[in-house]
Amino acid sequence: MYAERLMLETDVTGKLMKMPKLPPNKQLEAIFLVISENVAGENVRRTPHSDIAGKTKIIGDVFDSVPAASWNLSK
């Protein structure tokens, strides 16, 4: 047994737009994972976990904590 990943697309009625080529005379088991539209198209705003949200304090300038030469920035 081996796994092969296929990406299938459906039309507005839910029918496959293109039939995949499958091996002849074989039994296949399929598990369908629907790809969410939010993951592919939109940027998701990330937030900290509720256990640490609002508990962080920034004291001073964080850019002066490491010498500029250590940042490996191109000039």
N, C-alpha and C positions, 0 to 999 in steps of 0.2 A: 504494500500500500504506500502511496506517495501523495503529497498534497500539491495542488496546482491552484494558484490564485487567478481568478477571472474577475474582471470588472465589467459588469453588465449595466446597460442603461435602458430605461423604460420610457415609453411615450406618455402622453397625458391620460391615456386609458389604462396604463399599467402593463401593457404588452411589451415584450422585449423588442428593442429596435433592431438588433442584429443577433442572430442565433450563433452561439459559439460552436466551434468545431470540437467534437468530442471523440474519444477513442472508440473504435468499433467493438461491439460484442463485450462490453464491460458494464458492470454495475457501478453506479455513482451515488455518493451520498452528498447532499448539498446543505450547507448552512448559510443562510443569507443574513448579512449585516447591513442594515440600511445606513448609508452615510448621511449624517446630519448636514443640512445646508448651512447651519451656523458655523460649523467647524471649518468648512472649506472657504467661505466667503467673507466672514466678518472678523474683525479684531475683537477679541474678548478682553475686557478690562479685568486685570488680576487684582485680587485683594489679599491681604495677609490673613492667616488663620485667626479665628476669633480669640484664641488663647493669647496671642501676642499683639493683636491690633491695639494701637494707642499706647503701648508700653515702652516704645523705643524713644530715646532722647538723643539728638545729635548735638554734641557739645563741641563747638569750635568749627574750624574749616576742615572738612574731610580731605580736600585736595592737597593740603599742606602736610598730611600725615605720612606721605611717601614722597621721596624726592622725584622731581619731574623726569629724571633720567631713567627711573625704574618703570615708567608707564609704557615704554616702547612705542611712543607715538611718532608717526612720520612727520617730517617738517616740510 
